[in-house]
Amino acid sequence: MNVIVRMSIVSRKILARNEMFRIVKTKDKQIIIDDTYKVQGRGAYLEKDKDIILLAKKKNSLARALKCEVKEDTYLELLKRL
C-alpha cells in the first residue's frame, strides 16, 4: 500500500500526510483544521510539532500559503491538538 506524502510549508520536509496538520481556506474564506484531509479549498500542511507551529506563526507562513490572514486562534487550536 502506498503512503500519501506531503511537504510541510515551514520545514520543507516530505512526510506522511497523517503526520501533519492540514489547514484549509474554504471558498467562503474560513480557516479550518481539516482532520479528514478531504475538505475542498486551498490547503497547507504543517508538521505536528510545537516548534514548527510557533515558527510558522513567527514567519507568517500559513498566511502566505493560504493567501489570507490567519488568526491567533488557529495557532492555539493547533497547539492544543498536539
C-alpha positions in Angstrom: 0.0 0.0 0.0 1.3 3.4 -0.9 1.7 6.1 1.7 0.5 9.6 0.8 3.2 12.2 1.4 3.1 16.0 1.5 5.6 18.8 2.1 5.5 20.9 5.3 5.3 24.6 4.5 7.8 25.5 7.2 10.5 22.8 7.3 10.0 21.7 3.7 10.2 18.1 4.9 8.3 15.5 3.0 6.3 13.4 5.5 3.4 11.1 5.5 0.1 13.0 5.4 -1.1 11.6 8.7 2.0 13.1 10.5 0.9 16.6 9.6 -2.0 19.0 10.1 -3.9 20.2 7.1 -5.1 23.8 7.3 -7.6 24.9 4.7 -9.1 28.2 3.5 -12.5 27.3 2.2 -14.4 29.1 -0.6 -16.1 31.3 2.0 -12.7 32.3 3.3 -12.9 30.4 6.6 -9.7 28.9 8.0 -10.3 25.4 9.4 -8.1 22.5 10.5 -9.0 19.5 8.3 -8.9 16.2 10.1 -10.3 14.3 7.2 -7.8 15.6 4.6 -10.7 16.0 2.2 -12.2 19.4 2.7 -12.2 21.4 -0.5 -10.2 24.6 -0.6 -6.6 25.9 -0.6 -4.7 23.7 1.8 -1.3 23.9 3.6 0.4 21.2 5.7 2.3 21.7 8.9 4.2 19.1 10.9 2.7 18.1 14.3 5.5 19.7 16.2 5.3 22.6 18.7 8.4 24.3 17.4 7.2 24.1 13.8 3.8 25.6 14.6 5.5 28.5 16.6 7.9 29.1 13.7 5.0 29.2 11.2 3.3 31.8 13.4 6.5 33.9 13.7 7.3 33.7 9.9 3.6 34.1 8.9 4.0 31.0 6.8 0.3 30.0 6.9 -0.9 33.4 5.9 1.4 33.4 2.8 0.5 29.8 1.9 -3.3 30.3 2.2 -3.2 33.9 0.8 -5.2 35.3 3.7 -5.0 36.4 7.3 -4.7 33.7 9.9 -5.9 34.5 13.4 -4.2 33.7 16.7 -7.0 31.2 17.5 -5.9 28.9 14.6 -2.4 28.5 16.1 -3.7 28.0 19.6 -6.0 25.2 18.3 -3.1 23.5 16.5 -1.1 23.6 19.7 -4.0 22.1 21.7 -4.2 19.2 19.2 -0.6 18.1 19.7 
